[in-house]
Amino acid sequence: MKTLARYSIICCSVFSLLIIITIYEYFIENTSSAQSDCDNFHQKSEDPTPKIVPIGPVEDVSECTISSCMAFANCEKLTVTVKNVSRSAKFLSTPFKKLVDAFRNLPFYIDSPNDDLIGKTQACFTMINVDVLDRDILSPTTLAVVPDFQTVLDFMRLHPETNYLFLNLFSGTYPDYSEKVDFEVGKAILLKSSVSYKTLRFGYDVAFPLVNMWKIDVLPKPVINFRTSTKDHYLATFKGKRYVQGIGSETRDLLPLISNQKDVVSLVTCEHNRDEWKKQLNSIEMQQCEVSIREYHRPEYDYETLLLNSTFCFVPRGRRLDSFRLLEVMRASCIPVILSNNLVLPFSEVIQWNRLAIISDERILTPLPSYLRNVPAERVMEMKQQVSFIYTTYFSSLDSILRTTLKLLHGRMSVVGAATLPKWMWNSYPGALFVDLLYSSDPTHFPFWGQGHDLTTDRFTVAVVQQPNEDDASCLQILSTLSAGRKIKQVVFASLRRESSTLSEDAFQPQVQFKTIKSPFDVDTIVSKDSPFVMLFNCSEDVTRIHQKVEMLMGVSAEYRDRLVGFDLMNHFLSSAIANLYTVSHDVSDYFSIVNVSSSVHHKYYYYLLKTYFNRTVTDQIRQKPECVSVFLNMLVAHVTQKPPIGLRLRSEHPENGTPSQTISEQTAREDDSSEENRLSLCVQWFRSVLGYIPLRHSNAVVTAI
């Protein structure tokens, strides 16, 4: 009887359980259907904006590779052009216009014979003037339909001789924020932000940084927030929005849980999307949000202050995989802790992100503070330096980002025999943007590398350049003195005088070569790559000390191969803070920042860079300012190296207050010629407009002969 009762109870329990499961499944199904209907209702009622209808692909390009889809015909040199679409030009957003202008200011840009969609193009890469920068339909500048896009696609198919570029920063919209773009890419190369490993065509498309196009500078700016300390006020911080629902909310909801409000600070606010977020919270959640909002707005937790006083900065994903926060953190020289699974980091094809960032799983945050506390101080310093270097070189401006993109793309042409930059050049000083393989593919031919090789005397070329106001007699005297020197292997004489010089090549020893140059910017053309270090003198040089200067220049430049090293020093200072004007002065009693190219030694590559790093318009204007050669070279070298020049001084019989020794004639000439300082000051002002800032750095360290 008891057995029968037990079996009856078991059967009743099983039957009841089956009934409960059936009812639950029915309830879930109807609830999901109702929720779906509700969502559809809200979308229809709250968002009357027409949806974008994507253009369906007409060919399978998902497997595009360099060999199958890229065009090589016009890619012997790196060139880019812009093609216009007449109707689309009327609907371009301000950020996209800014982008196109930046393309046109690049040194690789060439004018197309037909700017409109007519005829062939001779450039390796072509940017079509069609705005697909922001395809989020909720953005006020986004058009539901891109005008003339089908015309663009037809043109691309008819003219496959170039590589077309599309740039997209934002794709998808609320609530899923899809990574897939809503336009046909075809065989064009897609430069895409917030892209994952699942959707990127590796080796073909490019992971582009997510930048704020409204705020980013067009020209480079230096990182002024570099911190040498390994111990900051905070170990790690985060301050940002907490999404109360939807994609991107999971990681940001967990960040406050690892905060101790001491060395690890995570501040989140529920405030976003006006007051819509309040409708998603119950009373308890609302109270929690109010507490976090009060903490979030405390004045001591200013966003920039936190970045500048933190060793590590959390960079979680936003609504999309990427975030503006990444570049903001790097600008402050804070080590990014990236929490965005599957994100392809910008330019990861060439940039070694593991050298400057901590890349962690966004689902496992609990052990993260302990891990960060145990990062060795040496490693922290290395990462801070690399963050500062990578940001300044590749991300600090729109110009830098576009140069990086195009150099990366052109580097892929190595499959057809073109020279390519190795990855170590991208990730070490001074970076790939200052290396032109058309100059040489041998790293030892550049001033930045080759320290392991001895700098022998045959690597120097002594160049005597006759200025328009110098007579032949003084040139004859200095050339005779130099040609008699034992350590000097090669001497080159060049004249800038309009009338021909009366000097004869037969009057000197064989190592003296006679050349003709039209501009002081052409000094590199008279120097061979085997003897790339130019020791430059004018005919007015004091011949009694010329050999002392030669020996000292050779010795010091062996230790500072990438710098300008010289005797004639100058200084620049801010003369008007209101007008932001700078003045050049010969007063170097306290410090100096400029070395006159006369009586100096420097690498010939800097002349080449001065004539190729900028666009054609700027280069032409540079050549029209021969009086500015010293200022331009100093500013360019400082822009490349981020270091001051090296000053030299000969020991004089009567040194005056530690200032560099000068002959009486030199002092008199400088006192009488104040107009020279005015001319040089104008040179500084003009070149600042080219570079975007003044890179000159002050120094008070002068090497004195014993």
N, C-alpha and C positions, 0 to 999 in steps of 0.2 A: 504493500500500500504506500509505504514511504517512497519506494522507487518510482511508482507511478506519479506521485505528487511532484517529485523532483523533475521528472521528464516534462510534466505539464508546465511547471514554472519556467523551465528552459525554453520550451516551445513558445510560450507566451512572450518571453523576453525577446527572442529572436524576431517574432512577428512584429512586436512593438517597435523594435529597432529598424526594421525594414520600412515600416510606415513613416517613422521620423525622417529617414534618409530620403524617401520619396517626396515628402512634403518640403524638405529643405531644398532639394534640387529644383522643385517647381518654383519655390520662392525666389531662389537665386536667378533662375532664368527670366522670370517676370520682372524682377528688380533691374537686371541688366538691360532688358528691353525698354523698361520705363526710363532708366537713366539715359540710354541712347536717345530715346525720343526727346527727353528733356534737353540733352546737350544739343540736339539738332534744332530744337525750338529756340534755345538761347543764341545759337550761332545765327539763326535766321533773324531773330529779333534785335540782337545787340550789335551785329557786325554786318551792316548792309553793303560793305565794300565788295565789289565784284571779285571773284576768285580768279587767280591766274590759271589759264588753261595751257599746260605745257605742250610744246611742239614735239610730237613723237619722233624718235630717231628713224632715219631712213637707211642707215647702215650700221653694222656692228663695229663699234670702235672701242668696246670695253677692253680689248686686249691690245690696244695701241702700244707700240714700243718704238724705240729710237729708229731701229732699222726698218720697221714696217710703215710708219706714219710720218716720220720727220723728213723735211726737205733739206738737202745739203748743198744745193747748187750755188747759193749766194752766201755761204757761211765760212768762206776762207778767213774773213775778218768778222769781228763782232759788229753788226750794224742793226739798227732798228728804225722803223718809220711808223707813221700814223696815217691811216686812211680814213677819210671823212665820209659820213653818210648824211646827205643834206637834210632829210626830214628828222633824223634822230638828233641832229645837232640842236634842234629847238627844244629838246626835252632833256638835256643833260643836267644832272645835278651839280651843285657847287663842288662837292668832293671829287666828282669824276673830272670836272674841268681842271681842278688842281692836279689831279693825277696825269692828265694828258699834257699839261704844261711842264710837269716834271720830266716826262718822257722826252719832250722836245728840247729840254735843256741838257740832256745827257751828251757826253762826247761821242757816243756811238750813233747818235741820231743823224740820219741823212734825209734830205728833202726828197719826196717822191715827185717824179715828173708830173703825175696827175694825182693831186691830193684826194680827189673823189674816187669812187669805185669804178675806175676806168683803167684799163691796160695793166701790164705786168709791173711788179715791184722788184727792185734790185736789192732789197734789204734781206738780211737773214731772218729777222723777226718783224712781224707787222701787228701793230695794235689798231684794231678797228674802233672808230669813234662811236661805239654803241655802249650805252650805260647799262651794265648788268652788275654793277658794284653791290647794290643792295636789292635783293629780291624778296624781302619780307614784306608781304602785302599790307601789313599794319604800319609800315614806315610811310611817312607823308610824301616822300619823294619817289616812291615806287609806282611805276605804271603797270597796270594789269597786262597790257600788251606792249612789247617793245616795237616801236615803229620800224618798218623796213627790215626786220630781222630775217625774213625769208630771202630778201634781196642779198643780204650779207652771206647767207648760207650758199646761195647760188654762185656768188662771186668767189667764195672760198673753193668751191668744187671746180670752177673754171680756171682758177689760178693756183695750182698746188705748188708753185715754185718757191714759196716762202712759208714760214711757220707762223701761224696766227695765234694770238694771245687773247684770252678772256680772263678778266680779273673779277672774282666774286668774294666779298667779305661776309655777306649774310645770305643764307638760303633758308627756306622753310619758314614757318611761322607758328604761332601758338595753336595747339598745345604741344605738338611733337617736335617742332623745329627740325625738320628733316635735313640731312646733310646733302641730299641730292638736289642739284640745281634744276630749275624748271624750264631750262632752255637747252636746245640741242648744241652740244659742244662740237660734235663731229671730230675731225682730226686736229682741231685746235688744241693748244696746250692750255690747260685750266690752271690758273693761279688761284688757289682756294684756301681760305682760312677755315679754321674749325673742321678739319677733315680727319677722318679716322682711317685706320689700316684697312677697313672693309671697303671703302669707296675710292681710295686714291689709286690712280694708275701709276704704280711705282716705276721710277725711271723715266716717266713721261710728264705727268702733271707735277706741280710744285706746291708744297705746303707753305703757304704765305702767312706772314704774321698778321694777327688781328690788330689793326691800328685804328685809332680815332682820326679819321681823315679831316675832321674839323679842326683838330688841335695840333696835329703833328707838324713839325717844322719841315720846310722843303729842303733847306740846307743844313749841314751837320752842326751839332752843338756838342761841346765837350762835356764829359761827366764831371761835374764839380763836387759831387757828393761822395767821392771815393774815400773810404775810411780804412786806415791802416790797423786799427785796433781789432783784436780777435774776440774781445769781450765787450758787448754792447749792453745797454740798459735792459733790453729784453732778449731772451733767447729766440722766441718765435712769436709772431703775431698774425692776426687776421682781423680785418674790419670790413664788413660788407653786408649785402642783403641776404636774408634768409627767406627762401621761397616757401610759402606755407603749403604749396601744393604743386604738383607737376614736375616736369623734368628738371634736374639740377638741384632739387631740394634735399636729396638724401645726404650728400656729403656735407653741405652747409649746416644741416640740422645737427650733425654729429660733432662739428668743430667745437662748439661750446663745452662739450663733455670732456675734452682734454685740456681745458683751460684751468689754470690755478690762480689767475688774476695777479700773478707775481712775475715770473719770468716767461710764462706762456699765457698770452692774452688772446682770446677770441671774442670779438664783439660782433653781434649780428642784430639786424633790425628787421622786423616784419613789414615795415613800411615800403610798399611799392604798388604800382598800378593804382594810384589814387587811394580810395578806401575799399576797393574790391576785396582786398585780402581779409578784411574784418568779417566778411560774410562766410568765410571758410572755417572760422574758429569757434569753439565752444567757450563757455565762460572761463574755465580753468586755463585753457590755452591762451585766452585773451589776457588774463592776468600775468601769465608768464611773459607774453610779448611786451606788455607795458613795462615790466621790470627790465627786460633786455634793452628796450628803447631808451629808457632813462640812462642806463649804463653806456649805451652807444653814443649818446650825445654829450657826454662829459667832456669839457674843454681840454683836459689833459690827454685825451685819447684822439687828438687830431690825426687824420689819416696820414698826412705827409710826415708828421712827427714820429708816428709809429714806424713808418718805413725807414726813416733815417736813423732810428735808434734800435733796430732789430738786426740780429745776425741772420736769422732765417725768416722768410715770409711765406705763409701758406698761399698757394695759388690753386684753389679748387675750380672746377668747371663752373661755368655760368649756365644759362639756358642752353647754350651751345657748348661744344667741347672746349673751345678756347675762350679767353677773356682778355679784356684790355689790361687787366691787372698784371699780366706777365711782363709787359714792357715797362709798366709803372714801377714795378718792384726792381727790375734791372736798372732803371734810371737812377734809383736810390742806392745802388750797389748793395742791395740786400739779396742774399742767396735764395732763389725761388725753390719752394717745396711744391712740386707739381702734383696735383691730385686730380687726374682726369684720365681714366683708363681708356686706352685705344687711341688717344690723341696722337697724331703725327706732329711733332714739334716743328716749328718753322725752320726751313733750310737744314733739316736734320741729315740731309744727304751729304752735307759738307761740314756742318758744325757738330762738334762732339759735346752734346749737352750733358753727358755724365761728368764732365770736367767742371761745370759751373752750376749744376742744379741737382737737387735731390728729387728723384722720380719715385713716387710711392703709390701703392695700391690705395685707391680712394675708399675701399671698403674696410680697410684695416687701419684705424687711426690710433687705437689705444697705445701701442708700443712706440709711437712716433716721437713723443717728447723725450723718452729715455734714449732713443737712438740719436737724436739731435744733440743731447747733452754729452754724448760720448764721441762725437766727431772731433778728431785731434785738432789742436790749434793751428798746426802747420797746414792741415788740409783746409781749414776755414779760411786762412789767409790766401792760399792758392785759389780757392773758389771765388773769393771776393775780387781778386785781381782779374780772374778770367771773366767774371760777370761784367766788370767795368770795361774790359777790353772788347768783349764781344758786342756789348751794347753800343759803345762808342763807334766801333768800326762798321757794324752791319745794321743796327736798328735805330740809331739816334735821329735819323731824318728820312724823309721820303726819297731823297736823292741816294742815300746809302742803301736803302732797301731795294730800290730799282736796279742799282748797279750790281748788288749781290745777286738778284734774281737773274739778270741777263748773263752775268759771268758764270753762274751755276749752269744755266741752260747751254751756253756756248761750250762749256767744259765737257758736255756730253758728246761733242763732236769728235772726241778723241777716237771714236770707233772708225773714223774715216781718215785718221792720220794727223789730225790737228793736235797741237800741244795742249796739255791740260794741267791745271794746278793740282799738286798733290794735297791730300787732306791736311797734312801738317802745316802747310802754308796758310790755310784758312784759319787754323786754331792757334797760331803763334804770331808774335810781333813781326811785322807791322800789320799783318792781315793780307788777304788776297787782293783787295781792291787797289792796292798800291803797286801791284806786280803786273807788269805788262810782258807777256811772253813773246810779243813781237820784237821786243828789245833783245831778249835772250831767254833761252830755256835752261841755262846753266845758273843755278842759285849763286855760285861764287862771283858772277858778274854783277850782282846787286850789292848795294852798300850794307844790307841788313844781315847778311850771312857770310860765311867763309872765315869766321874768327879763328878756326883751326889752322888756316893757312898763314904762313909768314908773309908779312907785308914788306917785301923786298923793294929795293930802290927802283927796280925796273917797272914797278907797278905805278910809279909816279911820272906824270908829265908836267914839266915846268912850262907854263904858257905866259909869255910876255905880250900883253895886248896894248897896242899904241892907241891912246885916246885921241880924239880929234884935235885937242889943244896941245898935244905933246910933240916936240920936235924930234928929228931923226938922231941928233947928236946924243941926247939922253938915252934913247933906245939903244944906240950903238954901244954906249958905255955899259949899260946893264947886261946886254947880251954877251959882250966880251967877258964880263966878270962871271956870268953864269956858265958859259961854255968852258971856262977854265976849271970849274969845280970837278972834283974827283967823284963825288957821290951822284952827280946828276948825269943820267943816261940819255934823257930825251929833253930837248928844249924846242919849243914851238914859238915862232914869232908871228903875230897877226896884227894887222893894222885896221883901225876903224876910220882912218882918214879918207875923205872923198878923193883927194888927189893921191897918186901913187907914191909910195915911199922910195927914197933914193938909196936905201940900204940894199946891199947885194948879198945873195946867199953864199957867194964864193968867199966872202970876207970872214967866215966863221968856220968852226970845226964841223965835221960831218953830222954830229948829233943835232945841230940846229936846223930846223925845217921852217920854211917860209910858207905861210898859208894866208888866204884871204877870206875874211868874214865880213858880212854886212851889218851884223847886229851882235851885241854882247851876249845875246841869248843863244848864239850859234857856237859857243865855245866847245860844246860836246862834239861837233862835227870835225874838229881838228885833233881829237884825241881818240886813240884806239881803245878797244875793249880790253886789250891785254895790259894797258897802262891807264886804268880808268880814273885814278885819283889826280885831280887837276890842282896844281899849285899855281895860283894866279897872281901875277904882279903887273903893275903899270910901269911905264918908263920913268916916272917920277920917283921911283923907289930909291931909298938911300943905299947906294952900292957898298958902302963900308960895312953894312950889317946884313947884307943879303944872304951870305952863306950861313950866318948864325940863324937867321929866320928859316932857311931851308932845312937845316938840321933839326930845329925844334919842331917845325911843322910835320916833318916825317915821323919824328918820335912820338908826338902826342896823338896824331891821327891814327897810328897803329892801334891805339887803345879805344878810340872813339871814331870808328869807321863810318858810322851813319850820321855823324854830326858835322856842322860847319865849325871849323877850327881856324882862328885867325887872330891878328894883332890889332887891327883897327876896329875899336869897339864903339857902339852907340847904344842909346837907351830910348825907350818909348814910355810915355806916361799919359794918364788921363788929364787933359787940360781943361775940359769943360764937361762936367757931369750932366748938365742940362741938355747940351747939344750932343753929348756922347762923342766928343772929339778927342783924338789922340795926337800927341806931338812927339816928334823924334828929336832927340838932343844928343850932342857929343859929350855931355857931362856924364861921366861914368864913375864919379867918385864913390857912389854908394853901390850901384849895381848896373848891369848891362843886360840887353836882350837881343841885340843885333850885332852881327859881325860883317864888316864890309868885305865884299868878295875879293877886293884887292888885298894882297898880303894874307891870303887865306888858302886853305886846302879843303876840297870837298869832292864828292863823287860826281862823275859826269852824268850819272843816271838822273840826277835831280834836274838838269837842264832838259833832258828828254821828257821827264814827267811834267815839267812846267808847260811843255808844248803839246802834250797829248792828254793830260788828265781832265782838261776842261773842254767845253764845246768850241766850235770853230769861231764863233763871235768873240768869246772871251780871249781865245788864243790870239786872234788878230789884234785885239786891243792891247794885249800884253806886249806884243812885238812893237807896237807904236809908242811904248814908254821905256826906252832904253835907259833912262836915268833911274828907273825903279828896279833894276836887276838885283841889287843887293837886298832890298826890302822884300821883293817877291820870292827870292830863293830862301831867305830866312823864314818867312811866313810859311812857305810850302814845307820846308824841312821840319819846322815845329809842328805843323799840321800832321805830318806823317809820323814823327817820332814822339810827339808830346813831351819834348825835352828842350832845354835851353842850349844855345851854342857853347863852345868852349873858347874862353878867352886866353890869350897868351900875352906875355910881357917880357921884354928883354931887360936885363939889369942895367940901369943907367948909372952914370957917375954921381948924379945928384937927383935921386928919386924924390918926387914931390907928393907927400901925403899918400903914398901907396897907389897913385894913379898910374896908368900905363905911360911908359916913357914916350915922349914925342919930340921930334926935332923942332927947332925954332921956326923953321919955314912952315911945318905942318900946323903949329899952333897959330901962327900969324894968318895962314890961309883960312883956318876955321873961324877965327875971330872976324875976319873981313867978309866971310861968305855966309851970312846967316840965312840967305835965300836957299841954300842947300837943304837946311833943316826943314824949311817950309815945303820944298818940293818932295822931300822924303815923307813928310807928314801926309801930304796928299796921296802919295803912293800907298801908305798904310790904310788910309780911309777907303780908297778905291778897292784894294784887294780884300778888305774886310767884307765888302758887298759881294765879292765873288765867293769867298769861303763861307760866309755866314757869321763869322766871329773872328776875333783876333787870337790866333794860337800862340803868339809870342810869349815866352816865359822868361822871367827875370832870374839872374844868377849873380852872385858876388864872388864866385870862385874863379880866380885867375891863376893860371900856371905861370910861374916866374922862372926864368933861366937861372941856374946856379952860377 
